[in-house]
Amino acid sequence: MTEKARQIFFLNGLGGTKEEILPFFQALHLCQIDVEYLSLPGHESEKLVNLITQDEFIHYYRPLIGNASCILIGYSIGAEIAVFLAQHLPNIEKIILIDGGLVCGEDFGISIEEDIAQTLVIIEENQITSLNSESIASLLRFTDKIRLGIMQANLKIPILIVNSSQKEVLAIKQRRLAQLSQPNITHCTIEQSTHQLLAEYPEKVAQEIQHFL
């Protein structure tokens, strides 16, 4: 089976780069699945893009995704955005959420402003020039507003959720998955993996996506 005819887009996690997940993209290609990478606002080629409102996110991504039927893959924070876009862009016919969308800062007693402050310190201390601090702060505030969207979205399209087995959050994710017992939702766990599962087990994640598609 090939998914080349249907456009598939990938939304990365916070601070992620395309180079870091090339092994995952290569594993997808071996499964005859080719994906177009979309940089997040404030990242790399979109470093100067600063989006704040829901309308701004919709208007930004609509021309990038186009009007043809497509599939979105979202990893980590990208999963929250994928759920949001699937609610507003009717040509998205399937979404794949990789270790994202089921856990938020509140689960650990971390406020959004604390999360932003910690993230900006990391950017500054590590001199990460590919990230725009102002845009990253806006992105974190936006995803906080739409957090756990999968729990309220009531989407009818096919959804695949691929989780890591990271112990600290596994129980939380399992509890929320139990609340999402719907025939259109498929989920699996990559055993012995952490949140970096795309780097740890690119072939396994790619195979789960191939089976779903």
C-alpha positions as a LaTeX table, in Angstrom:
\begin{tabular}{lrrr}
\hline
Residue & $x$ (\AA) & $y$ (\AA) & $z$ (\AA) \\
\hline
Met1 & 0.00 & 0.00 & 0.00 \\
Thr2 & 1.26 & 3.47 & $-0.77$ \\
Glu3 & 0.11 & 6.73 & 0.77 \\
Lys4 & 1.95 & 8.90 & $-1.71$ \\
Ala5 & $-1.26$ & 9.97 & $-3.47$ \\
Arg6 & $-2.75$ & 11.35 & $-0.26$ \\
Gln7 & $-0.77$ & 14.20 & 1.30 \\
Ile8 & 0.53 & 13.49 & 4.80 \\
Phe9 & 1.87 & 16.30 & 6.98 \\
Phe10 & 3.99 & 16.08 & 10.13 \\
Leu11 & 3.90 & 18.53 & 13.06 \\
Asn12 & 6.90 & 18.16 & 15.35 \\
Gly13 & 7.28 & 18.65 & 19.08 \\
Leu14 & 8.45 & 21.80 & 20.85 \\
Gly15 & 12.05 & 22.61 & 19.95 \\
Gly16 & 12.22 & 19.70 & 17.52 \\
Thr17 & 14.07 & 19.81 & 14.20 \\
Lys18 & 13.62 & 17.87 & 11.00 \\
Glu19 & 17.17 & 16.56 & 11.20 \\
Glu20 & 16.52 & 14.92 & 14.57 \\
Ile21 & 13.74 & 12.73 & 13.21 \\
Leu22 & 15.22 & 11.82 & 9.82 \\
Pro23 & 15.49 & 8.13 & 10.87 \\
Phe24 & 11.73 & 8.16 & 11.51 \\
Phe25 & 11.03 & 9.73 & 8.11 \\
Gln26 & 13.32 & 7.14 & 6.50 \\
Ala27 & 11.44 & 4.35 & 8.30 \\
Leu28 & 8.15 & 5.76 & 7.00 \\
His29 & 9.57 & 5.90 & 3.48 \\
Leu30 & 10.48 & 2.21 & 3.69 \\
Cys31 & 6.81 & 1.61 & 4.53 \\
Gln32 & 5.92 & 3.54 & 1.33 \\
Ile33 & 4.71 & 6.53 & 3.35 \\
Asp34 & 6.11 & 9.92 & 2.40 \\
Val35 & 5.53 & 12.87 & 4.71 \\
Glu36 & 5.84 & 16.63 & 4.38 \\
Tyr37 & 7.41 & 18.34 & 7.40 \\
Leu38 & 5.75 & 21.51 & 8.70 \\
Ser39 & 7.87 & 23.65 & 11.01 \\
Leu40 & 6.05 & 24.98 & 14.05 \\
Pro41 & 5.72 & 28.76 & 14.59 \\
Gly42 & 8.91 & 30.12 & 16.11 \\
His43 & 10.97 & 27.18 & 14.82 \\
Glu44 & 13.65 & 27.03 & 12.13 \\
Ser45 & 12.30 & 28.40 & 8.81 \\
Glu46 & 9.22 & 29.75 & 10.63 \\
Lys47 & 11.28 & 31.38 & 13.38 \\
Leu48 & 9.70 & 34.82 & 12.90 \\
Val49 & 6.12 & 33.53 & 12.78 \\
Asn50 & 4.24 & 34.47 & 15.96 \\
Leu51 & 0.66 & 33.16 & 16.21 \\
Ile52 & $-1.64$ & 33.98 & 19.11 \\
Thr53 & $-5.32$ & 33.43 & 18.33 \\
Gln54 & $-7.21$ & 30.40 & 17.03 \\
Asp55 & $-8.04$ & 32.26 & 13.82 \\
Glu56 & $-4.37$ & 33.03 & 13.25 \\
Phe57 & $-3.47$ & 29.33 & 13.56 \\
Ile58 & $-6.26$ & 28.31 & 11.18 \\
His59 & $-5.36$ & 30.97 & 8.60 \\
Tyr60 & $-1.66$ & 30.08 & 8.86 \\
Tyr61 & $-2.06$ & 26.32 & 8.35 \\
Arg62 & $-4.93$ & 26.31 & 5.85 \\
Pro63 & $-2.79$ & 27.30 & 2.81 \\
Leu64 & 0.07 & 25.04 & 3.93 \\
Ile65 & $-2.21$ & 22.01 & 4.13 \\
Gly66 & $-4.34$ & 22.94 & 1.12 \\
Asn67 & $-7.84$ & 21.76 & 0.28 \\
Ala68 & $-7.23$ & 18.16 & $-0.82$ \\
Ser69 & $-7.91$ & 15.26 & 1.53 \\
Cys70 & $-4.93$ & 14.81 & 3.81 \\
Ile71 & $-3.62$ & 13.17 & 6.96 \\
Leu72 & $-1.92$ & 14.90 & 9.90 \\
Ile73 & 0.71 & 13.33 & 12.14 \\
Gly74 & 1.46 & 15.26 & 15.32 \\
Tyr75 & 4.19 & 14.49 & 17.83 \\
Ser76 & 4.07 & 15.83 & 21.40 \\
Ile77 & 2.84 & 19.43 & 21.26 \\
Gly78 & 2.22 & 18.87 & 17.56 \\
Ala79 & $-0.46$ & 16.33 & 18.50 \\
Glu80 & $-2.48$ & 19.04 & 20.28 \\
Ile81 & $-2.26$ & 21.23 & 17.17 \\
Ala82 & $-3.27$ & 18.30 & 14.93 \\
Val83 & $-6.44$ & 17.76 & 16.98 \\
Phe84 & $-7.23$ & 21.47 & 16.85 \\
Leu85 & $-6.75$ & 21.69 & 13.08 \\
Ala86 & $-8.84$ & 18.56 & 12.49 \\
Gln87 & $-11.75$ & 20.35 & 14.16 \\
His88 & $-11.47$ & 23.35 & 11.83 \\
Leu89 & $-10.17$ & 22.05 & 8.48 \\
Pro90 & $-12.66$ & 19.59 & 6.95 \\
Asn91 & $-10.19$ & 18.10 & 4.45 \\
Ile92 & $-8.22$ & 16.41 & 7.27 \\
Glu93 & $-9.51$ & 12.86 & 7.04 \\
Lys94 & $-7.27$ & 11.11 & 9.60 \\
Ile95 & $-4.95$ & 12.16 & 12.42 \\
Ile96 & $-2.11$ & 10.30 & 14.11 \\
Leu97 & $-1.07$ & 11.47 & 17.58 \\
Ile98 & 2.37 & 10.38 & 18.77 \\
Asp99 & 2.90 & 10.69 & 22.52 \\
Gly100 & 0.91 & 13.88 & 22.79 \\
Gly101 & $-2.54$ & 15.22 & 23.49 \\
Leu102 & $-3.28$ & 13.15 & 26.60 \\
Val103 & $-1.13$ & 14.87 & 29.25 \\
Cys104 & $-0.77$ & 18.52 & 30.25 \\
Gly105 & 1.20 & 20.63 & 32.72 \\
Glu106 & $-1.67$ & 20.67 & 35.20 \\
Asp107 & $-1.17$ & 16.92 & 35.70 \\
Phe108 & 2.14 & 17.80 & 37.37 \\
Gly109 & 1.10 & 21.00 & 39.11 \\
Ile110 & 2.95 & 23.21 & 36.62 \\
Ser111 & 1.22 & 26.41 & 35.51 \\
Ile112 & 1.54 & 27.63 & 31.94 \\
Glu113 & 3.59 & 30.65 & 33.02 \\
Glu114 & 6.00 & 28.41 & 34.95 \\
Asp115 & 6.31 & 26.17 & 31.90 \\
Ile116 & 7.02 & 29.15 & 29.65 \\
Ala117 & 9.62 & 30.57 & 32.06 \\
Gln118 & 11.44 & 27.22 & 32.29 \\
Thr119 & 11.38 & 26.79 & 28.50 \\
Leu120 & 12.77 & 30.27 & 27.84 \\
Val121 & 15.59 & 29.70 & 30.32 \\
Ile122 & 16.55 & 26.52 & 28.45 \\
Ile123 & 16.52 & 28.39 & 25.13 \\
Glu124 & 18.71 & 31.17 & 26.54 \\
Glu125 & 21.15 & 28.96 & 28.46 \\
Asn126 & 21.67 & 26.64 & 25.49 \\
Gln127 & 21.75 & 29.51 & 22.98 \\
Ile128 & 19.26 & 27.78 & 20.68 \\
Thr129 & 19.30 & 30.19 & 17.76 \\
Ser130 & 16.74 & 28.23 & 15.71 \\
Leu131 & 13.98 & 29.21 & 18.16 \\
Asn132 & 12.26 & 32.57 & 18.69 \\
Ser133 & 11.50 & 33.01 & 22.40 \\
Glu134 & 8.52 & 35.33 & 21.87 \\
Ser135 & 6.93 & 32.95 & 19.35 \\
Ile136 & 7.60 & 29.94 & 21.59 \\
Ala137 & 5.86 & 31.66 & 24.50 \\
Ser138 & 2.84 & 32.36 & 22.27 \\
Leu139 & 2.84 & 28.76 & 21.04 \\
Leu140 & 2.86 & 27.39 & 24.60 \\
Arg141 & 0.02 & 29.70 & 25.65 \\
Phe142 & $-2.01$ & 28.64 & 22.63 \\
Thr143 & $-1.52$ & 24.91 & 23.19 \\
Asp144 & $-2.39$ & 25.40 & 26.86 \\
Lys145 & $-5.75$ & 26.87 & 25.79 \\
Ile146 & $-6.48$ & 23.90 & 23.51 \\
Arg147 & $-4.91$ & 21.28 & 25.84 \\
Leu148 & $-6.52$ & 17.85 & 25.98 \\
Gly149 & $-8.60$ & 18.79 & 22.96 \\
Ile150 & $-8.96$ & 15.13 & 22.05 \\
Met151 & $-11.05$ & 14.66 & 25.20 \\
Gln152 & $-13.69$ & 17.18 & 24.07 \\
Ala153 & $-13.38$ & 17.23 & 20.28 \\
Asn154 & $-15.71$ & 14.29 & 19.54 \\
Leu155 & $-14.02$ & 13.85 & 16.16 \\
Lys156 & $-15.56$ & 11.20 & 13.91 \\
Ile157 & $-12.52$ & 10.71 & 11.69 \\
Pro158 & $-10.15$ & 7.74 & 12.19 \\
Ile159 & $-7.56$ & 8.51 & 14.89 \\
Leu160 & $-4.41$ & 6.60 & 15.82 \\
Ile161 & $-2.77$ & 7.31 & 19.18 \\
Val162 & 0.78 & 5.99 & 19.62 \\
Asn163 & 2.07 & 6.30 & 23.17 \\
Ser164 & 5.42 & 5.75 & 24.81 \\
Ser165 & 5.57 & 3.54 & 27.88 \\
Gln166 & 7.21 & 6.24 & 30.03 \\
Lys167 & 6.20 & 5.28 & 33.56 \\
Glu168 & 5.74 & 8.79 & 34.95 \\
Val169 & 2.74 & 9.50 & 32.70 \\
Leu170 & 1.55 & 6.08 & 31.54 \\
Ala171 & $-1.22$ & 5.79 & 34.15 \\
Ile172 & $-2.58$ & 9.23 & 33.24 \\
Lys173 & $-2.62$ & 8.37 & 29.54 \\
Gln174 & $-4.27$ & 5.00 & 30.16 \\
Arg175 & $-7.00$ & 6.61 & 32.25 \\
Arg176 & $-7.79$ & 9.14 & 29.54 \\
Leu177 & $-7.67$ & 6.50 & 26.81 \\
Ala178 & $-10.30$ & 4.55 & 28.76 \\
Gln179 & $-12.52$ & 7.63 & 28.55 \\
Leu180 & $-11.94$ & 7.74 & 24.77 \\
Ser181 & $-13.38$ & 4.31 & 24.06 \\
Gln182 & $-14.71$ & 5.05 & 20.55 \\
Pro183 & $-14.68$ & 2.82 & 17.45 \\
Asn184 & $-12.82$ & 5.45 & 15.39 \\
Ile185 & $-9.88$ & 5.59 & 17.84 \\
Thr186 & $-7.06$ & 3.06 & 17.69 \\
His187 & $-4.22$ & 3.17 & 20.19 \\
Cys188 & $-1.01$ & 1.33 & 20.94 \\
Thr189 & 2.00 & 1.62 & 23.24 \\
Ile190 & 5.64 & 1.27 & 22.19 \\
Glu191 & 7.10 & $-0.82$ & 24.99 \\
Gln192 & 10.30 & 0.24 & 26.79 \\
Ser193 & 10.19 & 3.68 & 25.20 \\
Thr194 & 10.39 & 7.22 & 26.52 \\
His195 & 9.00 & 10.44 & 25.08 \\
Gln196 & 11.88 & 10.23 & 22.58 \\
Leu197 & 10.28 & 7.18 & 20.95 \\
Leu198 & 10.72 & 8.55 & 17.42 \\
Ala199 & 14.49 & 8.43 & 17.90 \\
Glu200 & 14.43 & 5.21 & 19.94 \\
Tyr201 & 12.07 & 3.08 & 17.84 \\
Pro202 & 11.47 & 4.78 & 14.48 \\
Glu203 & 10.74 & 1.50 & 12.70 \\
Lys204 & 8.17 & 0.37 & 15.28 \\
Val205 & 6.30 & 3.67 & 15.17 \\
Ala206 & 6.39 & 3.67 & 11.35 \\
Gln207 & 4.98 & 0.14 & 11.26 \\
Glu208 & 2.10 & 1.09 & 13.56 \\
Ile209 & 1.29 & 3.99 & 11.25 \\
Gln210 & 1.47 & 1.72 & 8.20 \\
His211 & $-0.97$ & $-0.75$ & 9.81 \\
Phe212 & $-3.36$ & 2.06 & 10.66 \\
Leu213 & $-3.31$ & 3.53 & 7.17 \\
\hline
\end{tabular}
